[in-house]
Every structure is written in C-alpha cells, then in structure tokens.
Amino acid sequence: MNITEKIKVLSSAGKYDICASTSCSPKKKMVLPNDRIGNLASGGICHSYLPSGQCVSLFKVLLSNKCVNDCFYCSNNCTARVQRTEFSKEELSKTFMHLYQANYVEGLFLSSGIGRDEEIQMERMLETVEHLRFKEKFHGYIHLKILPGVSKDKIDVATAIASRVSINVEAPNKSRMNELTSTKEYKTDVLKRMRWIKEKAKKNNLPSGHTTQLVVGPAEETDREIVSRTDKLYDEMDLKRGYFSAFTPIQGTPFEGKQKVPLRRENFLYRLDFMMRLYGIKKDEFVFNENGNLNLSIDPKFAMALESDLFPLDLNEASFSELIRTPGIGPTCAKRISQMQETGFKFSKESELKNLGVSLKKVLPFIELNGRVQKTLLEFS
Amino acid sequence: MNSKEIEFNKRLSLAKLHPDRSKERIIQRVLLQEKNFGLDFVLSNLSEEARRLCSFSSQVGMYIHKAESFIKLKQFKEILIGKAFFDFPVAKNIAEHFVRRFPQKKIIIIDENSGKAFVSEGKRIKVHAAEKFSDFYNSISDSVSDKELEKLFGVFYDSQNIEARRNKNYALRMMPKKYWKNFGLREAQKIERGIPKQILAEFC
C-alpha cells in the first residue's frame, strides 16, 4: 500500500475523534532552539473547513487501525471488515513535515488502534513523536492519544513530549460503557489512566493540558449523566476540556442500525460545558426534563433564566455572577459592565448596551433599565 | 505597561492598518476620550467611536489570523514562499509569523495588491518589488513535488468528511462570501434562531 492509500485509510479511521483545537500557550521561560521547525500558537488556527463546518487544523491520523477491542460504535473494532494498515514512524513524520511546512496543517493528532497489545502500540506511537521532536526538530503542536490500559511510564513519556494528551472516556459511567464494549474496563483502563495523566501532566508541565471525548447517544445515556461526568472530570482530573461527539451509525459496526443523534444535542451539551468551564455555573442550575435530557427547542441559558428568580436584573447593581447568568450577556460583556460599574458609570440607554456587545433582543426582557422593565417577550420574537 | 494599556495599544496599532478613511479621526477622538474618561471607558466600547475603533482592530486582527491560516507556502530548498492578494496591508505581519515559526528558513510573502514582496533576512523583514519573486513562485508551483503535496492533502481532506455531520449554514458563516455562490446558498436550510413562539406565549 502506498502512502496516499495509507492516508486515505488511516485518516478516515481517525476522523470520528472530533477534537480540532490547537490553542496552546508555550511553556513559560522556555528557550526555543534556533534550528527548530515550528512553534505553538496561542489562538486556534483553522487552515480549511469541511462541508460539515468542522475546522481542519490538525493532521489527524491513526498510526494503525488494527485493534483487538470490540467497541460497537467504532469503525475500527475487531469485527469490522475494513482494510487494515499502519504507518512507519518515518513515513508519518515525513508526510506530516511536508504538510506542516506548506502551511496545510497546524499540528499532528496521533491516535491508534490497540493492535495486539496496547503497551507495544503506545511505544510505537511514542517513538513516532520522539522521531518528530528530536530528529525532525519539530516544536509545534502534537496531540497524542493515550491508549486505554497503558502503563504509567508510557504516560510519563507522553506528557513530556506532546503538547496535549487525551484519553477518551466515551461513556458517562461503567454501566453505559458496558453497553458500548466488552473489552474496556471503565474504572481501571480509563479513569485510573486519567488520574495518572493528571499527575504526570503536572509534573511535566504539559502545555495544553489533557482532554477527553464522550460519545453522545449510543448507550441511551442522558444529558444529565454526561454533564455530571464532565463536571466531575473538571473537578477531580484537572481536565482542560471535554469534547462531545453525537453518535453517527457506521456501516459494518454492530451499532449500524441505531438512530443518529441530532447535532443540536451535541451543540447544547457544548453550551453547558462552556457555562461550566468559562462562566463558573454549577451543573445543578441547568434545567433538564423528567428524562434527564435537555429540551432541544429552547436555549439552555434561556431555560435557566426562565426558572430563576434573579430577574429582572438591575445592571447598575448586578454582580459579575448575576450578569453572566443573563441571556444575551457573555463573559466579555459581563466583564465590561463590571468594569464600568467600578468607575461609577450608570447605564441608562439601550445604545450603551449595544456598544458593549450585549445582544439587546435577548437581554431586554431580563433587565431593568432606567427603572423600566420589558414586561413581555413577544415583541422580541 | 499593564494589561489594559497593552490591549489598548494593540487595538490602536491594528486599527491603523484598516483602510477606512475615517480611521484617523476616530483614533483621535478615542485618544481624547481615553484622556478624559479613562481606559475602561474606551475598552468597554461605550462610545460609538470606541466601538468603531474596536471593530476596525478586530477586522484587521481576524484578517491576519485568517491569512496566516489560509496562505499556502511553496518550498524550494531552504526557502518558503507564499503569494496572496491581501485586502489589508498585513503581508509584513504574515511574514513575521512565519519567521517565528521557521527561523532557519528564508520567508518570502508576495502581496499582489500592493505589488510588494516581504523577504526575511534573519529576523528582519525587508521590502522588495514583487515582480522579482513572482516568476520564481510560479516555477515552484508547477513543480511535480508541489502538485503531489496538493494531491496528498486533497486525499486527507476528503477522508476527514463525515457526511452525517454536514452543516451548510455553519460552513457558509465560516467561508469567505466570495465562495458562497459555489455553495448553494438558497438551498441552505434556515437555522432556527431565537425562541419558538409557543414557548414565548406560555411564558407571557
């Protein structure tokens, strides 16, 4: 098989990992050698977009798609009849470096099937990254997947040479995981490894932290379960970011007959995730229906506001945490309003809010401006 | 210099690259407002002028960000060369970005709009006439290795698409407008924005 055919097979096999972030702060006080190639950029850079709207910034490939696991949703599971192949470290490094220097991609996302043994396969992945780092002198972004069940030593090396590492939890708890696979042990293969990643990431000063991904829908898990697990991972594992992938049935897998999960559900989970991470809102404040799922016809923040007795809010007196809970006000606007409050400025006109970047249509029913409260929402629809 | 001053200076320097004719007048007014009411006032965009200044700087900032992403470089030995029609005079910023990224390479960025080429010499960028480098760029573009690389990326790009995740509206928003005509804008489904009427009625 030539290199083009390998790319076709192995990048197609890796596309369901949807992480595309490259945002990374360089390690502090790190002096970069002059003979290096590449650097880390602080803002997420997208080099091209797919018809799905997804950003293509990383050369996302598997080192090998040979796998002994039987994950029922995955195109590489051991029972799937797909062409199996693997890259050598030289092939992968050379191809990636050409694409990077031509500015087609911003970094490498390297994952792999388990092969026969996760320890051997992880060693091969580490050799590839070491080849890039020390032989090709690449100092740019590398996202390295940690295979479930690998040893602590491998995780130590991975966190020392990659920019970001991740291990996918896939499901919110053990019983849901058992519905997805019979070969992965949730607590030992995944959570225990994540604890080691947390420890080693701190020790090795991993620049972009560690992340995870959950598949949304195949095991009938609820949104409440997903949000609870994510919140727990942020609290206990120092997780940088959680990703959600709406389940898509793949031909040739045991789950091919299952129904596709709407992308809106994934989108709404991201909204909750952002509110937890960036707004500091606790998971107990989110509104779920009796089944533990989100109402997909109403924005989650708006649903929270309707349930809250915080409103109408006086912008001139409101705290940052109150402002951030108001529909139409994001962290930037809340910060700007707080800054103006400190200077003694009193908001009295809609135009002042508009200049700040506040979405008037969303915010006016929830605030008191000049002693006036918008009584109905209808005229804003 | 504190973080607010750094942010304000960054806004000013980016806004100065914007082609709008009224920018100088707006910058003068914002500087006056900053003197009279303080940095918080202008950084919060409370005045119309501060908002416009912020808009200019973010337009230029986004343009630099996108240009850094979308420009493709051709390689010949230790030279990396790229060519584009830049709407804003930001070719120097782009060249500086690649000098930081590839310190051992010679970087050449050709701006077809201004007819200038920005060439790195060590960490410095020098300006030359574009004609000198355009032929060189075209000769590399026709090389076999460059075409092969393009083809290789095409294979990778195609393999990344997940048909079930196709989202025309999102792609349209992220794509430069000039490409919209190729994308079946009229066919694009409308995104449901705002709140459904029945929920509003219940609430009110």
Interface residues (C-beta under 8 A of the other chain):
Chain A: I3 T4 I7 K8 S11 S12 K15 Y16 N34 D35 R36 I37 G38 N39 G43 I45 C46 H47 S48 Y49 L50 P51 S52 G53 Q54 C55 V56 S57 F59 K60 T95 H98 L99 Q101 A102 N103 Y104 E106 G140 A246 T248 K260 L263 S297 I298 D299 F302 L306 R336 I337 Q339 M340 E342 T343 F345 E352 N355 L356 G357 K361 T376 L377 L378 S381
Chain B: G38 D40 F41 L43 S44 N45 L46 S47 E48 A50 R51 H65 E68 S69 F70 I71 K72 L73 K74 Q75 L80 G82 F98 R100 R101 F102 P103 Q104 K105 L149 K151 L152 F153 V155 F156 Y157 D158 S159 Q160 N161 I162 A164 R165 R166 N167 K168 N169 Y170 A171 R173 M174 M175 G194 I195 P196 K197 I199 L200 A201 F203 C204
